[in-house]
Amino acid sequence: MTRAAYWFTQDLRIEDNSALQAVLARAHDVAFVYVLNPADFEPRDYQVKAMGLNRWRFLCEALTDLNRQLYRRGHCLTLLVGEPNEAISQFIRQYNVQTLGVAHQVGWYEQQALANIEKQHADLAIVRRWNATLFTADEIESGPLGSFSRFRNTMEKKGTPVSSIVPVMPQPWPAPYTGDVVTGRHEAFVSQLHQYESDVQQGKIDSSGDSQLEFVGGESHALKHLQTYFESRQADTYKQTRNELDDWLSSTKFSPYLALGNISPKQIWQRLKQYEHEHGANDSTYWIGFELLWREYFQWLLLQNGKRSFAFQGCAKDKPLTSFYPERFAKWCKGETPYPLVNACMHQLNITGYMSNRGRQIVASCLVNELALDWRYGAAYFQQQLLDYDVASNWGNWQYIAGVGADPRGGRHFNLEKQTQLYDPRGLFINKWNGQGTLMPLDSVDAADWPI
C-alpha cells in the first residue's frame, strides 16, 4: 500500500473513472487535487483567454459537485493554484506522494506537463488510464488513422466493442493523509473557490458576458440529464432535429458534461444501447452513436498529430489562403458582421456559452471564407467561450472546416443565405438573438485606407 494522490483533469466524476479506482485500490492514504492555472484567465494566444466567464462558472459548479461527493466519502478536493507542472510537483514533494493517478491526456500541453512531472520525480509511480474515450490505445489500430469514414468503418466492423463501465470502489475508501481534518479542508476548498469566483465577479479575471445557462455543471447533474434525455424519447427523432439552431430538446446536450468528464462516453454509449434494446434502434439512435464516434476520432487524431493539430497549415499540403484582419475578427467575435445568421449565433454563444453544431459550422465557415481570417483565431475564441470546449473536438473540427485536417475533400464553405433559408426561414432565431440589430460592414476602410 502507498501514499497516493489523484489529479483530476477532464474527468470530474467518481463513476466510471478507471484511473481513480486503480489508485484507490492500491492506496493506504490518498488526497484528491485539481489545478487552477491563473494563466488561463489572461489573454494569451490569438488575443483571447483560455477560460471565459461562462466556462469558468460551469467549471466551478462541477468542482463543487465533485467536492461534495468526496466529502460524503470522508475526503475533500484540494484546490491547487499555479502552472500545473509546478503545482503538482510541489504537492508531491510537500506530502511525499509515492503514487500519482491521472487520466491519459491527448492535449499537447497536458502531455508535456505530465512528461515534466515524470522527469522530476524518478521514484514516482504514475497510474494512467483512458478515462475520456470509448476505447483504449490497444483497441485502436496502429498506423495513420486516415479519414473519419475509414475510422468509423473499422470500428463498426469490429462491432464497436466498448468495454464495461468501471464500478465505484465500495466504502470505506483509503484514509485522508494523516493529520488532515477533512471538515476543515472541505471548508477551505469552498472558501477558496468562492474567493476565486469573487475575483471573477469583480473583473479581476474576466468581466465580459452574461450567463443564461440551462446547464448546471457536475456529475450528479450530468447523470440526471442522461436519464431525463432518454426518458423523454427524444432519441427517437435526434437525426431529424439535431440541426435545429436553438431548442433544448433538439440535440442531446451531452457535450458540456463530456468536456469536463462529468460523464464518460462509455456511460452514454451503454445507456444508448439499453435504450435501443428497450425501444428499438433507428436512424436517430444510430446517429447518436455516430456522433460519439466522431468525438472519439478527434481524440485519437489529436494524439497522433500532436502540434500539427494547432499549426496554421495543419496536415494539409498547402497553407490556407487566409490572413488576419483585427477589425474583422473583433466584429465576428461580437456578432457585428454583415450576416444576420452569423451575428445571432455569436450572440447566443457569448451569452450562454453554447451554440448548436450547425451554428458552429456556419460561423466557422464565415470566418474562414467570407472574412478570410486565420482559422486558429476562431478556434481559440471557441476555446474561451464554449462550455463544452474539448481540445480534440474543437481544434479538429476547425481544421475540418479550414481544409487543413485529415478530411481528403478539403475545407467546407457554407452558403450563408441558403443556410438561413434552411434553418431559420422565418427569422425566429435571428430575431431572438438580435442578428439584424448589429449589422456592420466588414471593414472601416478600403484597400487604399479610405473610409468606407
N, C-alpha and C positions, 0 to 999 in steps of 0.2 A: 504494500500500500504506500501511497505517496502523497506529498503536499501538491495540490493541483490548483490551477486557475483556468476558468473557461472564459474566453474572449468572445463575446457576442459581436457579430458584424452584421451581415444581411440575413440573419437567422434569428430574429427576435421572437422566439417561441420556445415552448417546452416540449410539445408533442412533435413526433416525427423529426427529432433532432438527433441524428445518429452520432455526431461528434460530441454533443453534450452527454449523451447516455454512455458513450465509451469512456469519457473522463470520469463520470460518476462511478462507473463500475470498478475503477482502479484507484480511486482517491481515498485517503484517510481523512483529510480535511480539504475543503475546497472554497474558493472565492469566485465570484462572478463579476466580470468587468465589462464596461463599454467605454469607448474612447470618443470624446467630442474634440474635433480639431478646430480651433479658432480660425484657422486659415480658410476654412470652408465658408465663413461668413464675411469674407473680404473679397473685393473684386480681384480676380486673377487673370487667367487666360481669357481672351476674347471679350474683355471688358465686363464680364459678369461674375457672379458669385457661384460657388458650387452648391450653396444651400440657400434657397429663398424662404420667405416667411411662411408660405403655406406648407412647404416640405418640412420646415422646422416644427411647426405646430403638430403635424401628423406624427413626426418622429417622437416628440415629447409625449404624446398620448400613448404611443407604442411602448416607450421606455417605462412610463408609469404603470402600464398594464403588466409588463414583464416583471417589474419590481414587486408589484402586488402579488403575483403568482409565486415568486421566490419567497416572499415574506411568509406566505401560508405554509411553506415548507421549511421554515426556520432559517431562511437566508435573506440576503439583500443584494441588490445590484450596486456595485461600486462604480461611480462615475469618474473617469479619468479625463483630464483636460490637457491637450497638448498634441504635438505631432505623434501619430500612432506608434511609430518605431521607438521613439524616445519614451513615451508614456508607459508602454508595455514593458520595455527594458528596465525602467526604473522600478516598476512594480515587482518584477521578477527578482531584482536584487534586494529590494526592501523586505520582501516577505520570504525570500529563499524558496521560490517556486521551483519545483522539480519537474512538473508536467504541465504543459500548456495545451489546452484544447482549442481548436478553431476550425471553422469550416474552410474547405478548399476555396480559393479565390480565383476568379477569372480575370479581374481587372488588373491592368499593368502595374499601377502604383501600389495596389494592395498586395500583389505578389512580391514586389520589391521590398515592401515593409516587412513581410514575413521572412524573406531571404536575409535581410539585415539582422533581424532578431536571432535567426538561426546561427549566423556567423558570430554574433556577440556572446552567445550562450551555448558553448560547445557541449556542456553536460545536460542541457535541457532536452527533455523528451517532448516532442511535438506530436499531438494526436490530431490528424486531419481526416475529415470525411466530406463526401459530396452532399451538402445539405440543400442546395438550391437548384438541383437538376433532377430530371426523371431518371437518368441513367448515371452510371459511374464511368470513369475513363476506360475501364476494362470492357465495358459493353459497347463502346464506340469504336468503329473500325479505324485502324491506323491509316495514316496517309492523308492527303488533302481531302477535305470534306466535299469540295465541289459545290454545286448549286443546292438550294433548299430542296428542289424536287428530287434530286438524287438522294439526299439525306432522308427525306420523308419516305421515299420508296424503299430504301434499305431497311429502315426501322419498321415499316409496316409489314414488310415481308417476313421479318423476324417475329411478327405478332406483337410488336412493342411490349416486350416483357418487363413491365415496370415492377420493381421489387416491392416487397411488403413494407408497410409503414412501421417504423421503429417504435416499439412500445415504450412508455414512460417508466423509468425505474421506480419501483414501489418505495414508499417511505418506510423507514427513515432514510433520508439521504446522508451522505458523509457530512461531518460536522463543519461548522464555520471555523475559520482559523482560531486557534487558542487565544483566549483573551478578548476576542471581538464580542461586543454587545450588539446583537442583531437589531434590537429595537432602536438603539441609538444610531446605528448605521442606516437603518431604514429612514429614520427622521432626517439624518444628514443628507441622504440622497434626495429626498423630497425637497428639502430646503435648498440644496444646490441647484436642482433642476428649476425650481421656482425663481431663483436668482438669475439663472440664465434666461428664463422666459421674460423676466423683468427687463433685462438688458435688451431683449428683442423689442419689447413693447416701447421702450424709451428711445428706440432708434440707435442704440449702441451697436447693434449687429445688423439689423435690417429695418427699414422704415417704410417699405413700399407694399402696396396690395391690401386688399380686404378679404376676409375669409367668409365664404358662404358654403361650407362643406357639408355634404351628406355623408362623407366618410369619417369614421372615427378610428384612429389607429389602435392597434393592439391585437394580440392573438385571440382573446375572448370575442372581440367584435368580428374578427375575420371568420372564426368558426360559426358564429351566429349568422353571418351573411351567407356563408356557404350553404348552411341548412335552409335559410329563407329562400335563396335563389332557386334551389332545386324543388323546394316545396311549392313554389309559385308556378311551376310548369313552364316558365319562360324558356327553358332549354329546348322545348319542342319547336320554337319559332326563331331561335337565335340567328340562323342564317338569313332569314327574311328581314330582321330588324337591326342587325349588327352595324349597318352603315348609317343609322339614324344619328343626327348631329347632337341631339340634346334630349335624352329621355333616360331616366334612371334604369328602367327595365329593358331597354333596347339591347344592352350588352351585359356581360357577366359582372363587370366591375370587380373582378378578382385582382387586376394588375397592381393596384396600390399595396395590397396585402402581400402579394408575391414579391414586390420590390423590397420591402423591409423584412421579408421572411416571417411575417406573422402567420403565414400558412405556407405549406410546401406544395410544389406542383404535383407530387405524388398523392397528397391528400385530395386535391381536386380531381385528379385522374381516377382515383379509386371511387370517389363519390359519383363521378360521371358514369363509370361502368356499372355501379349499383343502380343508378337511375335508368340506364339502358336495359338492365335486367328486369327492372320492375315495370317500366312503361314502354319499352321497345326503343330500338335505335332508329334514327332517321338522319337525313342530311344535316339537320341542325346540330344534333348531338355529335355527329362525326366532326362537324366544323369546330366545335369547342375543343375537341382533342387535336384537331388540325392546328388551331392557334397555339395550343400548348407545345406542339412540336416546333412551330416557328420560334417560339421563345427559346426552346431547347437548342435549336440550331444556332441561334445567335450566341448562346453561352459558349459552345464549343468552337464556334468560328472566331470569337474574340481570343479564346485561349490559344488557338492555332496561329492567328495572325499577329498577336501582340501589338506592338507600337504602330504597325501599319493600319490598325483599326482607327487611329486618330490622325493619320497623316493626310494632307490635302489630296495627294494622288491616290491614297488608299492602295488597293490591289489592282488598279487599272494600269493599262499601258501608257496612257497619256493623262496629263493633268486636266482638270475641268477648265472650261473657258469662262471662268468667273474671276471676280476680283473682290475688292472690299470698298464699299461706299458708306461711310459712317452715318450719313443722314438717312439713307435708305434702311440701314439696319435698325436705327433708332425708331423709325416710323413703323417698321414691321413689328418690332417688339411692343410698341404702344397700340398697335391696331389703327394706324393712321395712313394706310396705303390708299391707292385709288380703287381697291377691290373690296366691296362691302362684305362678301362672304369671309374673306381673309381677316378683315377687321373684327368681325363678330367672333370668329374662332379665337383670335388672340385676346379679345376682351374676356371671353369665357375662361381661357387659360389663366390670365393674370388675376382674375377674381377668385376662381375656385381651385386652381391648381390642377385642373383636369381638362382634357379635350378628347373627343372621340377619335378613334383610329382613322376614320375618313377625314376628319378635320385636320389631323396631323399630316396626312399625305397632301392635302390641299395647300396648307400653309408652307410646308417644306418645298413643294414644287414651285410655289410662288417665289420663295426666297432664292432658289437656285436658278430658275428660268426667267421669270418676269423681272426680278430685281438684280439678277446676275451677281449674287453675293456668294462668298466663300461658305460652303455648307457647314463648316465647323463652327461658325458663329451661331447658326441656328441650333446645332446640336448642343452647344454649351448653354444657350438660353433655355432650352428644354430641360437641361440638367438642373438649372437653377429653379425653374418654375414647377415642374411636374411632380405631383405626389407620387406617381408610380415610376419615378426615374430608376431605370435599371441600366447600368453601364453597357452591358452587352446589347440589349434590345434597342436602346436609344441610338447609340453610335452605329450599330449595324443597320438599322432602318434608315438613318440619314445617309449612310453610304449607298444604300439601295436606291434611294431617290436621286442622289447626285451622280449615280453611274460609276462609282469607284469601289463597289463592293464585289461580292462573288457572283452576282447575277450576270449571266452571259449576255443578256439582252440590253445591257446598259441602263441608263437612268430612266426616270419617269417624268413626263411633262403633262400635267393635267390642264385641260381647257377649263378655265375658271367659270366662264359663262355656262358651259354645259354642266359642270358640277353643281352650280347654283340651281339650274333647271331641274336636275335630277333629285337633289337632296333638300332643296329649300324653295320649291316652285312658288309658294305663296308668300315667301319672305318672312315667315314667322320667326325663324331662328335669327335672321339678320335684324329684325325689329327688336326682339328680346334683348339682344346683346349689342344694340346700337351700332350696327355695322355701317349704316348710311350716315350717321351723325358725325363721323370723324374722317370723312374722305379728304385726302390730301394728295397733291401731285408728288411724284417720287422725288423730284429734285427741286431745289430753290433757284438754281442757276443752270444755264445751258452749257454746252461744251466749251464756249468761249468766256465763261464766267459772267454772262449777262443774266440779270434776274429774270426768272420766269414769271 
